[in-house]
Amino acid sequence: MPASPSTARVINDRLALSLLQQEGPLTAGRLKELTGLSRPSVADLVERLTAAGLIEVVGESGEQRRGPNAKVYGIVADRAHLAALDVRTEGVSVTVSDLLGRVLAEASAPIDTGVGTGPAVEQAVALVERAVKEAGVDMPHTVGIGAPGLIDPGTGELRNSSGLPEWHRRLVAALQERLPEARVSVENETNLAALAEQRDGAARDRDTFVLLWLGVGVGAAVMLDGIIRRGASGGTGEIGFLPVPGTTGLPSATDCGGGFHSLACAAAITDLAATHGVTATPEPGEPRAAALVRTATAEPSLPPHTAFLDTLADRLALGAAAVTSVLDPGCVVLAGEIGRAGGQPLATLVQSRLAALSPLPTEVRASELGGEAVLRGALLTARERAQEELFGYHSSGRPDA
């Protein structure tokens, strides 16, 4: 059954907005070419979207042989503003941007958890409010938060966990209270990193892959057919609890010690480096484990570095083999501060070990975004949610019900 005229207009408007988001500013003529619509249909949708305040004239095309230059239309960037948070155990980073993702303000600060949950939440909220003010924004339309831990698939809330500080869970409610008009949502940090790597990083050409996050803790994100898979309880990717050989025991339901975490977390990597006599001087803000891996990969021919990297690759391949044997993703991205520090040299070592453990061909790649991936992923999701709401307009200019 053909779409009704009103439905067709909505579909055409959304198609045009999507093209303007992906391609940047376009002329009506170029919109006609990309959409396949008639010239009158394009003229009508340009008029509707302009009247709705979603697009505006942002310039003119180059010199024309005849007649005036064509107007160039773009999305109204300040129609909505976004805030993204990367929440870690020890601190928070914030980015504020316009609807096109252009950064207007950034801030980060450690959180003093020794003062108690309430004051810790207040420190984090104050940081967000300061960044919003510096960006010249009254109220962000959407706030995207990336945090460690499990997200309840039914409620979308961060689940209680004995391994995470209470202020993480309180932060979401506090931000919603202080920014009452904003749409606040939270997502697992590793899932956000995978979204960012798939959009802007090492997995740009993949819609199926697994991301291994290597930082203070370890985790995994699973993207299958372009969709992040969260599992029945939101726990897909809790690879730190994976029982593996080489540990002193087994993990439990409340403690990942004895699991893959015991081999691949930052503390374990630091201990491994000490065993092999590897030393490093961290750069400002660089985690010690990342500095050790970076130093070893910079001079891999030194005997201590070779032994350290070989053992580390063996360890990482154990976790990767378990995931790939079940999911067969064809690609694994080593992410987080440590994955970024190891770069492609470490990824190549892991790939060679993985090939010996699994019959399934799997490419191992290094993250291109490193520790920035979570914040970028949070910004991407905030932007998409805002655009879904703002761009869901009928021809009358009213949002979809």
N, C-alpha and C positions, 0 to 999 in steps of 0.2 A: 504494500500500500504506500503510495507516495506521501511524503511529508506535507502537512498543512502549510500554508504560506507563513504563518507565525512561527512554526517549528523550523521551517527552512531558514527564516531570517536569523533565528537564534544560532543554528548550526553554522551559517555563513559568518556571523559576527564572531563566534568563538574561533573559527578557522582563521579569520583575519587577525585576531588578537594573538593567536598562537604563532602565526608567521611573523608578526611584528616583534614578538618576544624573542623568537629564535634568530631571525635575520637582521633585526634592527630596523631603523626607519626605512620606509618604502614609499614610493609614489603610488598613486591610484593605478597607473598603468602596470607597474610591477605586481601589485596585488592582483590585478586581472590575470596576468600571466601565471602566477603561482596558484591561484584558486581555481582558475578555469571558468570563473563567473563572467557574465556579460558586463559590458561597460556600465549600463544603467544599474545593475545589481550592486556593483562595486561602489558606484556613486551613492546609492541609497545607504549602504552599510557604513561608508565613511561619514555620511551625515548623521546617522544614528549614533555611532560611537563617539563622534565629536560632541553631539548634544548631551550624551550621557557623561561627558567629562572623562572618558577613558583614553582618548587619543587627541592629539593636537598637531598643528603644523609646526614642525621643528626646523624647517629650512626649505631650500629649493634645489632641484636637480641642476646638473651642469648646463652649459650653453646648449640651446636648442637652435636648430636651423630656422624654424619658423615659429612664430607665436611666443607667448611668455613661457618662462621656465615652469616646469611642473612642480606643484607643491609636494613636499615630503612629509609624511605623517609618521609619528612615533607615539608610543605609549606615554601617558602622563606619569612621569616618574614619581612626582610627589603626591600622587593621589593617595598613596598609603606608604607608611614607613614600617620597617621591620627591625626586630632585635633578635640576636642569636646569642646563646650562652653555651660555653663549654665548662661544665661543672666537674671539677676534680676533687679528690679528697682534701687536697691542700690549698685549693684556690679556685677562682672563677675568672674566665675571660669573656668579654662582651664585644659584640660588633653591632652597630646600628647602620642600616642602609636604607636607600629608597627602594621603590618597587622594582627597579631594574637591577638591583643588587649592587649599586655603587655605594661604597663604604663612606659613611659620613662621620663616624666616630668609632674609636676603639679604646678599650680599657681592660686592664687585668690587675688583679691584686691577690695576695695570699689571704686566706681566711684563718683567723686565730680561733681554732676550735677549743682551746683551753678555757675560753671565757664562758662556754655554755652554748646550748642550742639556739636560744633566742638571740643573743648578741651576734652569733655567727650568721644567722639568717639576716639580721639587720645589716651587717657588713656587706653581704652579697647584694641585697636589695638596693642599698645606697650606691653601690658601684653601678648597677644598672641605671638607676635614676640619674646619676651623674653623666653617664655616657649619652643617655637620651637628651639631657639638657645641652650637652656640648654639641650634639648633632642639630640642635635647633628644632627639636620635635616636641610637640605637646604630648602626644600619646601614640605609641606604636600600635599599628593595626594588629600585628601578629608577633608573638614571641615564641621562638623555637628553642628548646633546651635539650642539650645532649648531656647525659649523665650515666655513670656506671650503674649496673644493676638491672633487674628484670622489670619490664613494663607489662602490667596486667592487660592482656588483650581485650578484656571485657570493659574495663573502665578507662584504659589509657593512662593510668597512674603508675608512678614508681612504687613497686612493691617493697614492703618492709624486708630488710635484710640485716642480719647481725654483723655482716662485714662492712657495712657502709654507715657513715655518720647520719644521725637523725636529721641534721639540718638540711640534707639533700631533699628529703621528703617534704619538709616544712617549707622549703623555698618556693615550690610551685604554688602552694596556696597563698603564701605571702605576696608573691608577685601579682597574682590575680586580684588580691585585695588592694594593693597599692596602684595597680594599673587596671582599674575595673572595666574599661572599655576595650582592653586588649584581649585577643584570643591566645591563651597560653597553653602550650602543649609540650610534653616531654617525650623523648625517644632515647633508646639505648645508644650510648656513644659509639659503639662499634658498628651498629647498623648505619648511623649517620656517616661514619667514615667510609663505609662501603658505597653509600649513595654518592658521596663526593668523588671517590675514586672512579666510579662508573661514569659520572658526568664530566669530570674535569681532570681525571688523573690516569692511573696506570691501567684501568679497565675500560677505557673509553670505547673499545671495539668489542666488548663482551657484554652479553646480557645474562650469562650464567657464569658465576665464579664464586670463590670463597675468599674472604679476607681474614687473615690472621692478625689480630692486634697484639703487638708485643710492646708492653710498657711496664708500669708498676705491676700490673697483673696481665693476664692473657685472656683473650676472648676470640670469638669468631663471628663473622656475619655471613649469612648464606643468601645469595641472590640467585634465583632460578627464574629464567625466562623474564628477566627484567623486574622481578618482584622480590622484595625482601621477605624471607620466610621467618616467622616469629615462633611458630609452634603453638601447641594447645595452651600452654601456660606462659608463653612469652620467653621460654628459656632456650630456644634454639641458639647454639653457639657458645654455651657455657663449657667451653673446652678445657677450662682450668680443672674441672672435676674428672676429666678423662683418665681412667686408670692406664698407666703406661709402665713399661719396664724401666728400671734404672732409678726408681725412687726407694725410699726407706720404708714405705708402707702403702696404704690405700687411702683414698679420699673418703670422706663421710658426707652425709647430707648437709652438714653445717660447716665443713672445713675442707677446702680443696687441697690442703697439704697432703702430699702423697700422690697427687694427680699430676697432670701435665704442667700445672702451675709451678710445681716444685722444680721442674727442669728448665722452664723458659721465662719465668718472671724476672724482673729487674734484679732482685736480690740474688736469685740463683745464678744469673749471668755474671754479676759482680763477684760472687764466690768462685765461679769457674775461672774467671780471669785471674784472680789471686792465686789459684792453684797452679796456673801455668806461668805465673810471673809477669802477666800483662799489666802495664800501668798506663795511665792517661791523665791529662789535665783537661777537665771539662771547660768548654766555652761558657760564657755567661748564659745562665738559664738552661744549660744542657744537663740532663740527668747523667749521673755517673756511668750507669750501664751503657747508655748510648755512646758516651765518650770512649769507653773501652772498646766497643765494637767498631766505632769509626776509626780509632787509632790502629786497630788490628787490620782492618781492610785496607788502610792506606799503605801499609807495608806488610803484605801477606806472606812474603818470603822469609821473614824472620822466624826462626824455629818456634819461639813461644807463641807468636801470632798464628802460625800455621796450625799448631796443635789446638789452640783455643778455638779457632774458627772451625776446624774439622769436628771437634766435639760438639760445638754449638749447632752446627748444621745437622749432625746426627740426631741431636735432641729435637730440633724443630721438625725434622722429617718424620719423627714418630707421630706427632700431632697431626701433621699434614696428611700422612698416610691413612690414619684412622678416618679423617673426614672424606678424603677422596675415594676411599674404598666403598663408602656408603653412598656418596652423592655423585661421584664422577663429574665434577664441575669443569674439568679441562683446564682450569686456571686457578692458581692460588696467588694472592697478593700479600706480601709481607709488609704490614703497616705498623703504625705507632712510631714512637721515637726510636725504638731499636731497629725496626724494620727499615726505617728511613736511613738510619746511620749505617746499616750494613750494605745498603744499596744493592745494585745488581750483582756484585761479587758474592755477597752472602746468598742472594737468591739463586745464583747459579750453583753454588755448593749444595743448597737444599734440594734443588731440582735433581742433581745427580744422585743424591742419597734416596730421594723419593722414587726415582726410576728403578732403583734396586729393590725397593720394598713393595711397589705396587705395579701390576701389569697395565694399569690404566694410564695412558699418556696424559701428563699434566705439566703445563708450563707454570713456572714459578717466577713472579715478577716482583720488583721492588716498588714500594709506594712512591708516588711522585709528590704527595702532599704531606706526608709525615704527621707531626703533631697538629698541623693546621686543619686536618681533614674533618675533625669533629665539628669545629666551628663553622667550616664551610658547608658541611652537610646540614647543620642546624639552620643556617641561613637559606639554603636551597629549599628545605621543607617549609620554612616560614613563608618564603616567597611564593611557593606553589599553592599553599593554602590560602594566602591572601588573594592571589590571582584567581583561584577557583571561585572564591566568593564574589570578588569584585567583577569578574568577567562573566558571571552567570546572569547576564541581563537579557530581558525580553526587549523587543523593539520599543516598548514604551519607556524603557530606562529603569524599570523596576526589577529587583533581583528575583531569581527563581524562587518559588516556594519550596 
